[in-house]
Amino acid sequence: MYIDGNIHSNEIQGAEVALYTAWFLAESYGSIDWITELLDTKTFYIVPSINPDARDYFIHEGNTPHSPRSGMLPRDDDGDGLVDEDGFDDLDGDGNIVQMRKRDPNGRWLPDPDDPRIMVRARPDEKGEYTLLGWEGIDNDGDGRVNEDGPGFYDPNRNWAWQWQPKYVQYGADRYPFSIPENRAVADFVLAHPNIAGAQSYHNSGGMILRGPGAPKDDTTYKREDLRLYDFLGKLGEDMLPGYRYLTVNKDLYQVYGGELDWLYGARGIFTFTNELWTSFNFYREKSEKEKWDSKRGKLYRFDRLLLFGEGVVPWHAYQHPRYGPIEIGGIKKAWTRTAPSFMIEDMCHRNMAFTLFHAYHLPLVAIDSVSIVPLDGGLRRVDVVVKNLHAIPTRSAQDVANHITRPDIISLAGPGIEVLAGFIVENPLLDIAREQKHQPDRIRVETIPGMGTVKVRWIVQGNGEITVTAESIKGGRDEARAR
């Protein structure tokens, strides 16, 4: 099971869930039987932060809740030959980048009468009081624009080598697939570990359990047999994560070219989910109430007022801007809306971890169910072997099988003085219909062992010594049995 978080640098709590998972597994081994068995049969690869330098920048520099989504590689966003020369400016030095407003008798914005921290657009026949000036900042490069070239910009989750499109089609795609070294490092690791059968990435926010495809709408990458498993796990996740919704990216959210979850499934055949962390659990008022509370901003401010006691919002306060003159600065802090409030973090971490652990539990695990030997004429023996998959996910996904991503499972027979004369896959055990494998009959190649299912193989052998049967699956493990 591969787990990562924080590919988007401002979505820092993905790293917290990943670290919580590592802590919980290590802490619980030997004391919780279910966890002990899980770790005895499964391997976890955990990458808490794909984007650590930009994560550090988000935490320690002035930012909005939405910046920096990019990594820190320098890019010329405005085409002036300079890089990262005009980002946000923390004018009041409080660590947050919030909104600027200026009193203007011809402005089109008003403070909300019920919560004056919120700016609402004046009605068409109503006189306004303010003009909104955007995020905190100044024109650092003197080109007449403010905040147009900050750190980056590229989107690390648009840079993967599956359904990738250039940046004029997919904003943030960068120069070519895996041009970003962090993504290349993850891809190299995954390619070097073909035993990875399941994957989970953690993002913020919105309370979603996402699967691909990301784009386009007619993408046929996702195989019908695999979607049954996605639906099984996704709906289980909805039970475990109150308020979360199991969604398909391109159908229920938006189109994404070059996303990580599509590369992990499309290029590697790995069952992959992306969770958008934290939800307010339907705290907000019903739609029948005042229209302003139906707006996203109104809901956020109400949550802040009643549960955070104003901690999530910078109150409007005066500032002398070098270009705009007297203005006011205020708005939602960087640590609110994108990330869960502190009192909800452990619940968020534990529930999302539990969903991922059940995904890991259902990854394939092969076991030899039975070995039977029947004497034949002429000193020959027939050996029938049933190999089962103890869990719900097949040893190779349908995408893996269709595109030959990893090698087939191997069921082999060996023994001192044993000569394998013929090997078969028993395709219909009830009718005893078998297909011979003439090349290397001692090593039967099985395309996949279905979840909670079995395969049956058969050999005709010569010799009376002990027989060792071995079942080997790259993603489902190894089992061995001996018989005479």
C-alpha positions in Angstrom: 0.0 0.0 0.0 1.4 3.4 -1.1 0.3 6.5 0.7 1.2 10.1 0.1 0.1 13.6 1.0 0.7 17.3 0.5 1.4 17.2 -3.3 -0.2 20.6 -3.2 1.9 22.7 -0.8 -1.0 24.5 0.8 -2.8 21.2 1.5 -0.7 20.5 4.5 -3.0 18.1 6.4 -2.4 15.4 3.9 1.0 15.0 5.6 -0.6 14.9 9.0 -2.9 12.0 8.0 0.0 10.1 6.5 2.1 10.6 9.6 -0.8 9.7 11.9 -1.1 6.4 9.8 2.6 5.6 10.3 2.3 6.4 14.1 -0.9 4.4 14.6 0.4 1.3 12.8 3.7 1.3 14.7 2.0 2.0 18.0 -0.7 -0.6 17.6 1.4 -3.5 16.3 1.3 -6.3 18.9 -1.6 -4.8 20.9 -4.4 -4.7 18.3 -4.7 -8.1 16.6 -6.3 -6.7 13.4 -3.3 -4.2 12.9 -0.8 -6.9 13.8 -2.2 -9.2 11.1 -2.3 -6.4 8.6 1.3 -5.5 9.1 2.3 -9.2 9.1 0.8 -9.6 5.6 1.1 -6.1 4.0 3.8 -3.5 3.3 3.2 0.2 3.7 5.1 2.8 1.8 4.3 6.3 3.3 5.5 9.6 1.8 4.1 12.3 4.1 4.9 15.3 1.9 5.7 15.2 -1.8 6.2 18.9 -1.8 8.2 19.7 1.4 9.9 22.9 0.5 6.7 24.6 -0.6 4.9 23.2 2.5 7.5 25.0 4.6 6.9 28.1 2.5 3.2 27.9 3.2 3.6 27.6 6.9 6.3 30.2 7.5 5.5 32.9 4.9 2.5 35.0 4.3 0.0 33.2 2.2 -3.7 32.9 1.3 -5.6 29.6 2.1 -4.9 28.7 -1.6 -1.2 29.6 -2.0 1.2 28.3 -2.9 -0.4 25.3 -4.7 2.7 25.1 -6.8 6.1 23.8 -5.8 9.1 26.2 -5.6 10.8 25.7 -9.0 11.1 29.3 -10.5 8.8 30.0 -13.4 8.1 33.2 -15.4 4.3 33.5 -15.0 3.9 36.9 -16.7 6.3 36.4 -19.6 8.6 39.4 -18.7 11.8 37.4 -18.5 11.9 37.5 -14.7 10.9 34.7 -12.3 8.8 34.9 -9.2 9.4 38.7 -8.8 5.9 39.8 -7.9 4.2 37.6 -5.4 1.9 38.4 -2.5 3.1 40.9 0.1 2.3 40.5 3.7 1.7 44.2 4.3 1.0 44.0 8.0 3.4 41.2 8.7 0.8 38.9 10.4 1.7 35.8 8.3 -1.6 35.9 6.4 -2.4 37.2 2.9 -6.0 38.5 3.1 -8.1 41.0 1.1 -7.7 44.7 0.5 -10.6 47.1 0.3 -10.8 50.9 -0.1 -13.7 53.2 0.7 -15.2 54.5 -2.5 -18.5 56.3 -2.9 -18.7 54.7 -6.4 -17.7 51.3 -5.3 -20.0 48.3 -5.7 -19.4 46.4 -2.4 -21.0 46.7 1.0 -20.4 45.1 4.5 -23.0 42.5 5.2 -25.4 44.0 7.9 -25.5 40.7 9.8 -21.7 40.1 9.7 -19.8 43.2 8.6 -16.6 41.1 8.1 -18.2 39.8 5.0 -18.3 41.9 1.8 -21.4 41.5 -0.3 -22.1 43.0 -3.8 -24.5 45.9 -3.8 -27.8 45.4 -5.6 -28.1 46.9 -9.0 -30.2 49.8 -7.6 -28.1 50.2 -4.4 -25.2 52.5 -3.6 -22.0 50.8 -2.6 -19.3 51.8 -0.2 -16.1 50.0 -1.1 -14.0 48.8 -4.0 -12.3 45.4 -3.5 -8.6 45.5 -4.5 -7.7 41.8 -4.3 -5.2 40.0 -2.2 -2.6 41.9 -0.1 0.3 43.1 -2.3 2.1 45.8 -4.2 3.3 46.2 -7.7 6.9 44.9 -7.0 8.1 45.0 -10.6 6.4 48.2 -11.7 4.4 46.7 -14.6 1.0 47.9 -13.5 -0.1 44.6 -12.1 -0.1 43.3 -8.5 0.7 39.7 -7.4 1.0 38.3 -10.9 4.3 36.3 -10.6 4.7 34.5 -7.3 6.6 31.3 -6.5 6.1 28.6 -9.2 3.6 28.4 -10.9 2.9 24.9 -12.0 0.5 22.3 -10.5 2.3 19.1 -9.3 -1.0 17.2 -9.8 -1.2 18.0 -13.5 2.3 16.7 -14.4 1.9 12.9 -14.5 2.4 10.8 -17.6 -1.2 9.7 -18.1 -3.6 11.8 -20.2 -1.1 14.7 -19.9 -1.8 17.8 -21.9 0.4 20.9 -22.4 -0.3 24.0 -20.3 -2.4 25.8 -23.0 -4.9 22.9 -22.5 -4.3 22.0 -18.9 -3.2 25.0 -16.7 -0.3 24.1 -14.5 0.9 21.1 -16.6 4.4 22.5 -16.8 6.9 21.6 -19.6 6.4 17.9 -20.0 5.3 14.9 -17.9 7.5 14.4 -14.9 9.4 17.6 -15.5 8.9 18.2 -11.7 11.6 16.3 -9.7 9.4 15.4 -6.8 6.9 13.7 -9.2 9.7 12.0 -11.0 11.1 10.7 -7.7 7.6 9.2 -6.7 7.2 7.6 -10.2 10.7 6.1 -10.0 9.9 4.6 -6.6 6.6 3.2 -7.8 8.2 1.7 -10.9 10.8 0.1 -8.6 8.1 -1.4 -6.4 5.7 -3.4 -8.6 4.3 -5.0 -5.4 2.2 -1.9 -4.9 -1.4 -2.9 -5.4 -3.2 0.0 -3.7 -2.6 3.7 -3.3 -4.0 6.6 -1.5 -3.3 10.4 -1.8 -4.5 13.0 0.7 -5.6 16.5 -0.4 -7.6 19.3 1.2 -10.5 20.0 1.2 -14.2 19.3 0.8 -15.0 15.9 2.1 -14.6 13.7 -1.0 -13.4 10.2 -1.8 -12.3 10.6 -5.5 -11.5 8.0 -8.2 -10.6 8.6 -11.8 -10.9 9.1 -14.6 -9.9 12.7 -14.4 -10.3 13.5 -18.1 -11.7 13.3 -20.7 -15.3 12.2 -20.1 -15.1 9.4 -22.7 -11.9 8.0 -21.1 -12.3 4.2 -21.2 -9.1 3.5 -19.1 -11.1 2.3 -16.1 -12.2 -1.3 -16.6 -15.6 -2.5 -15.6 -14.3 -5.3 -13.4 -12.1 -2.9 -11.5 -14.9 -0.3 -11.1 -16.8 -2.9 -9.0 -14.0 -2.9 -6.5 -13.7 0.9 -6.6 -17.4 1.2 -5.9 -17.2 -1.4 -3.0 -14.4 0.5 -1.3 -15.8 4.0 -2.1 -19.2 3.3 -0.6 -17.5 1.7 2.4 -15.6 5.0 2.8 -18.8 7.0 2.8 -19.9 4.9 5.9 -16.6 5.5 7.6 -16.4 9.2 6.8 -19.6 11.1 7.7 -20.3 13.9 5.2 -17.8 12.6 2.6 -19.0 11.8 -0.9 -17.6 9.1 -3.2 -17.2 10.8 -6.5 -15.7 10.4 -10.0 -13.3 13.3 -10.8 -14.3 14.1 -14.4 -18.1 13.5 -13.8 -18.7 15.0 -10.4 -15.9 17.5 -10.0 -13.9 18.8 -13.0 -11.6 17.6 -15.7 -8.0 16.9 -14.8 -5.3 16.0 -17.3 -2.1 14.4 -16.0 -3.3 13.6 -12.4 -1.5 11.3 -10.1 -4.4 8.9 -9.4 -4.9 8.4 -13.1 -1.2 7.6 -13.6 -1.1 5.2 -10.7 -4.1 3.3 -12.1 -3.7 3.8 -15.8 0.1 3.2 -16.1 0.6 0.8 -13.1 -2.8 -0.9 -12.6 -3.0 0.2 -9.0 -6.3 0.8 -7.3 -6.0 4.4 -6.2 -8.2 6.9 -4.3 -7.7 10.6 -3.6 -9.4 11.9 -0.4 -10.2 15.6 -0.1 -9.8 16.0 3.6 -12.3 17.5 6.1 -15.9 18.5 5.9 -18.1 20.6 8.1 -20.5 17.7 8.6 -23.4 19.7 7.2 -23.1 22.2 10.1 -24.5 25.0 8.0 -28.1 26.3 7.8 -30.7 24.7 5.5 -31.2 26.3 2.1 -34.6 27.6 3.1 -33.0 30.2 5.3 -31.5 33.5 4.2 -29.9 33.4 0.8 -26.6 34.9 2.0 -26.0 31.9 4.3 -26.3 29.7 1.3 -23.2 31.3 -0.1 -19.9 29.6 0.6 -18.4 32.7 2.2 -21.4 33.2 4.5 -21.2 29.6 5.7 -17.5 29.9 6.4 -17.9 33.0 8.4 -20.7 31.6 10.4 -18.7 28.5 11.2 -15.8 30.8 12.3 -18.1 32.9 14.5 -19.9 30.0 16.3 -17.1 27.4 16.6 -13.8 29.2 16.2 -14.8 32.4 18.1 -13.3 34.6 15.3 -9.9 32.9 15.3 -10.2 32.1 11.6 -10.6 35.6 10.3 -8.5 38.8 10.3 -10.7 41.8 11.2 -10.7 44.7 8.8 -8.0 47.2 9.9 -6.4 50.3 8.4 -3.2 50.3 6.3 -1.5 53.0 4.3 -0.8 51.4 0.9 2.1 52.9 -1.1 0.0 53.0 -4.3 -3.7 52.9 -3.2 -3.3 55.2 -0.2 -5.5 54.5 2.9 -7.1 51.1 2.6 -8.3 48.3 5.0 -7.0 44.8 5.2 -9.0 41.8 6.4 -10.4 38.4 5.6 -10.0 34.6 6.1 -6.7 33.4 7.4 -4.5 31.0 5.5 -5.1 28.2 8.1 -8.8 28.3 7.8 -11.1 26.8 5.1 -8.3 24.8 3.4 -7.3 23.0 6.6 -9.5 21.5 9.4 -9.8 23.4 12.7 -7.6 22.0 15.4 -10.5 20.4 17.3 -11.4 18.3 14.3 -7.9 17.1 13.3 -7.6 13.8 15.2 -11.1 12.7 14.0 -10.2 13.6 10.4 -6.9 11.8 10.6 -8.3 8.6 12.2 -11.3 8.2 9.9 -9.3 8.8 6.8 -6.6 6.4 8.0 -9.2 3.8 8.8 -10.6 4.0 5.2 -7.1 3.5 3.8 -6.3 0.6 6.2 -9.4 -1.2 5.0 -8.3 -0.6 1.4 -5.0 -2.2 2.4 -6.7 -5.1 4.1 -8.6 -5.9 1.0 -5.5 -6.0 -1.2 -4.8 -9.5 -2.5 -3.2 -12.3 -0.4 -2.6 -15.7 -2.0 -2.7 -19.0 -0.2 -2.5 -22.6 -1.4 -5.9 -24.1 -0.6 -5.3 -27.7 -1.4 -2.9 -30.1 -3.1 -4.2 -33.5 -4.2 -2.2 -36.3 -5.8 -3.8 -39.1 -7.8 -1.6 -42.1 -9.0 -1.9 -42.9 -12.7 -0.8 -45.8 -14.9 2.9 -46.1 -15.8 4.3 -44.7 -12.6 2.8 -41.2 -13.3 0.9 -39.0 -10.9 -1.6 -36.2 -11.4 -1.2 -33.3 -9.1 -4.2 -30.9 -8.7 -3.7 -27.6 -6.8 -6.2 -25.0 -5.8 -4.8 -21.5 -5.0 -7.1 -18.9 -3.5 -7.1 -15.2 -3.0 -8.2 -14.5 0.6 -9.2 -10.9 0.0 -11.5 -8.8 -2.3 -9.0 -7.2 -4.7 -7.6 -9.4 -7.5 -3.9 -10.2 -7.7 -3.8 -8.1 -10.9 -6.3 -5.5 -11.8 -8.1 -5.7 -15.2 -6.1 -2.7 -16.3 -2.9 -4.5 -15.3 -3.8 -7.7 -17.2 -5.0 -5.9 -20.3 -1.8 -3.9 -20.7 0.7 -6.5 -19.3 2.0 -4.1 -16.7 3.3 -6.7 -14.3 4.0 -10.3 -15.0 1.3 -13.0 -14.4 1.1 -14.9 -11.2 3.2 -18.1 -11.2 2.2 -21.4 -9.7 5.1 -23.8 -9.8 5.9 -27.4 -9.0 9.3 -28.8 -8.1 10.9 -31.7 -6.2 13.9 -34.0 -6.1 13.5 -36.7 -8.8 10.3 -35.1 -10.1 9.9 -34.6 -13.8 7.0 -32.4 -15.0 5.6 -33.9 -18.2 2.6 -31.5 -18.6 1.0 -28.5 -17.0 -2.6 -27.2 -17.3 -4.8 -24.4 -16.1 -8.2 -26.0 -15.2 -10.5 -23.4 -16.8 -13.8 -25.2 -15.7 -13.3 -27.4 -12.7 -16.9 -28.6 -12.8 -16.6 -29.9 -16.3 -12.9 -30.7 -15.9 -11.9 -28.6 -18.9 -8.2 -27.8 -18.8 -5.9 -25.9 -21.1 -2.3 -27.1 -21.5 0.6 -24.8 -21.1 3.3 -26.4 -23.2 6.1 -23.9 -22.5 7.7 -24.4 -19.1 4.9 -26.6 -17.8 6.4 -26.6 -14.3 5.6 -22.9 -14.0 2.0 -22.3 -14.8 1.2 -18.6 -15.6 -2.1 -17.3 -14.3 -3.3 -13.9 -15.5 -5.0 -13.1 -12.2 -6.6 -14.7 -9.1 -9.9 -13.0 -8.6 -10.8 -11.4 -5.3 -12.2 -14.0 -2.8 -11.7 -16.5 -5.7 -9.6 -19.4 -6.7 -7.7 -20.9 -9.6 -7.0 -24.5 -10.2 -3.9 -25.9 -12.0 -2.9 -29.5 -12.8 0.3 -31.3 -13.6 1.2 -34.8 -14.8 4.5 -35.7 -13.2 6.9 -38.7 -13.1 8.7 -39.7 -9.9 7.7 -40.5 -6.4 9.6 -37.9 -4.4 8.2 -35.0 -2.3 6.5 -32.3 -4.3 6.8 -28.6 -3.4 4.1 -26.3 -4.8 4.7 -22.5 -4.8 2.3 -19.7 -5.6 3.9 -16.4 -6.3 2.1 -13.2 -7.0 3.9 -9.8 -7.3 1.0 -8.0 -5.6 -0.5 -10.9 -3.7 2.4 -12.4 -1.9 3.8 -16.0 -1.8 2.7 -19.3 -0.3 4.2 -22.8 -0.4 3.0 -26.3 0.3 4.6 -29.8 0.3 3.0 -33.1 -0.4 4.0 -36.7 -1.2 
